[in-house]
Amino acid sequence: MCLLAFHWQPDSDLPLQVWANRDEFLARPAAPTQYWLEAPQVLAGRDLVAGGTWMGVTRTGRFAALTNYRDPTREGGLRSRGELVAQFLTGDESAFITATRIAEQASDYAGFNLLLCDAQQLWCVDDRGHAQALDAGWHGLSNARVNTPWPKLQRLLAGAQTFVAEQRADAAAPADAALALLSDTSPAADAELPDTGVGLDMERTLSPICIRTSAYGTRNSTWLRLGREHISWHEEDFNTGQRLQFGIDR
């Protein structure tokens, strides 16, 4: 993933709600979101190059997602970052234990931010070896550290907050409206752009919520509602041109 906005309410009937865009090179092979044959409790896509995944959920309510940390001066890691998500989803460690363990191994990987939720706590761990439990409320991740206010993250958070406020009055709010928040291709103004070392033209190209170029861009848009009794996953898969929908009764 490269952009996530999420609402963490651990004491509610809907502990976690997530809006996420996965940005990747269009030529990199990937399997669509599905239940894994070797781990049928896992619902996730799969990177067919390294075998890991970028975001997924389990029938028991475990959730994990990964974003790249943008640093063009940093070399690649010894291990695939996608394995971090896959290992958590297929395991049974608590989010705290996993975050602590990964923090000790962080130097093995290229730059990353990793969200881990075990239905009790939501943790974020990164490649600096920094791990923190996130408080209840709204949070976001892009290609910087958690809650860094990049323009596209601020726009997505604002839209998601409005959506949730309206959803309270209309419990049947359609998935189309939720996914539409992730389809905004408007670039940020130059004055708002971060400086991550990739040059002004590339900062502009990467500044929309939804990225569209000939070789790189948004390949999946996902809206996840992780409730105590039911999990719903709605996705636009731009690799296949399909709308995917999954429901899990817990």
N, C-alpha and C positions, 0 to 999 in steps of 0.2 A: 504494500500500500504506500501511497505517497501523500494522502490527505485523509484525515479522520476528524470528525466532530462527534462528541459523545456525551451523553447525559447519564451520570452515575447516581442512582438513588437506591442504595443498598437496603433501606428499610421499607421499600415500597413493593407493590405487586409487579412493578416493571423496573427491576434493578438497573438494567442497562439498555440504552438505545443508541445505535451507531449509524452514522452516515459515512461512507468510505469510498474513495476512488483509488483504484490501482493504476499507477502509471508505469509503463514499461516499454521497452523496444518492441515494436510490432512483430518483428521476425522471431522473437524468442518463443519457442514452443511451450504451450501450457494446456493442461486439461481443464475443462469447465468445472464449476462447482458441482459436487456430487458426493454421495456417501462413499467412503473409501472401502474397497473390497476387503483389504487386510485389517481394517479397523472400522467396522460399520457404525460405530458410535460417532464417528467424525464426519462432519459436513464441511467441505472446503474444496477449493480448486487445487491445482498442483502444478508446480514448475517442472517441466519435463527435461530440463537441463540438469538441475542439481537435485531434484526429487523432493524439495520442501514445499512450503506454501507461504502465502502472504497474510492470510486471514482465515479463521475458521471457528466453528462452534461445535460442541458435542451435545448429545441427547441429554446429558446430565447437567448442562449449563456452563461448561467450561468455555472460555473464549480467549483467543489470542490474536494479535495483529502486529505487523511489523512495518515500520517506515525506514527508508534510507536516510541517513544523515548526510547532507550535501557538503562535501569537502573535496574539491578536485585535486588537492595536494596529497591526499592520503592514498596509500596503496591498498590493494584488495586484501581481504583476510585469508587466513589459512583454511577456514571452514565456511560453508554456506550459511548465510543468515537465515534462510528459509527453514533450516532444520530446527531452529529454536522454537518456531511456532508449532511445527509438526510434533516435536518431542513433548511439548506441554499438552497438546490435545490428545495424544495417545497415552499419556502417563496419568498418574494420580497424585503427584506431589501438590502441595498447596502452592498458591501463587507466591506467598512469602518465601518459601523454601526454594522454589525455582528461581525467583528473582535474585535471591542471595547467591545461589550457586552460579548463575549466569554472570553476575557482577564480577565474580572471581575469575571467570574465563573470558571476559569481554575483549581482551586484546587479541583473541584468536579470530576476530571477525572484523570486517570492514564497518564503517560507521553505521549505527542503527539506533532506533528507539523501538522498544518492545513492550506491548501491553499484555498483561496476564490477568485474567479474572477467573476465580474459582467459585463464584457466586457468593462468596463471603467478603472478599477483598479484591480491589483492583490495584495492581502494581504496575509501575513503569520502570524499566531498567534500560540503560543505554551503554554504548561502547566505552564510555569513560569509567565504567564500573560503578555508576551511581544508580541506586535503586530507591524508590520512594512509593509509599502507599498513597493513592490519590484520595482526597477528600470528596465527599458528596458534592455534586454540582456539575456544571458544564466545563468541559475540557476539550483540548484539540491538539492534534499533531500534524505537522507537515514534514518538511525535510530539515527542520531545526529541532530544538529541544521542546519538550512538552510545554504547551501554552505560550510559545513564542508567537507574538501577534502579527504574523505575516498577513498581507491584505486578503489573499484568497481564503485563509482560515477564518479571518474575522467576518468575511462575507458569508461563509458557510455556517458559522456559528449563529450569526444573526438570523439567517433564514431558518435554521433548525429550531431556534428558540421561538420564533413566530409560529412555525408549524406546530410545535408542541402546545403552545398556548391556545391555538385554534382547535387542536385535536381534543382538548378537554371538553370543548363544547360540541364536538362532532366526533364521536368515538369511531365512526366508520370512515374516517379520512382515508382516501385512496392511496395506494402505493405510488400511483403516477405522480401525485403531488410531492411525496417524499423524495422520489428519485429525481424529480425535476430540479431540486436544489443542487444536485450534483452535475447538472448538464450545462452550467453557465460557462460560456467560453470568453467572457469579457476580460480583457487584460487589465492589470492594475496600472494606475498612473505612474509615470517614471519616478516621481517624487516619493512614492510609497514603496518602491521596490527595495528588497534587501540587497546587500552586496555579499554574495557567497563565493566570489572568485571565479565566476563563469563568464563574466562580461555582460554588458548592458543588453545586447540583443538577446542573449539566452535568458537573462532574467525576465525580459518581457515575454518571451515564448513560454516560459514555465510559470508565469504569474496567474493564469486563469484557474478557476476551480476545475474545469474540464479542459485538458490539453489536447490539441489536434495538430499534428504535423505528419509529414509523409513517412517518417521512420520511427517516431516515438509519440506516445500519447496515452490517454486514459483508455484502458482496455476493459475495465469492469467498474460499474457503479452499484453499490450495495447499500440497502437499508435493512438493518437488523434490529429486531425487538426481542430482547431476551427477558421473558417474563418468568415468574415463579411457576406458572402452570403451563405456559405455552411459549414456544419460540417461533418466530416467523422471520424468514429470510427472503427478501425481494431483490432481484438483481437484473441489471441490463448488462448482458455479455456482448461487448462489441466485437469480440473475436468471432463469434458465431452469428451475431445479429439476432439473438434470442432473448426473450424475457424469461427468467427463471424464478420460480417460486417454490419454497419449501416450508412446511409446517411441522413442528415437533410438539407433541403433547408430553409433558414431563410427568 
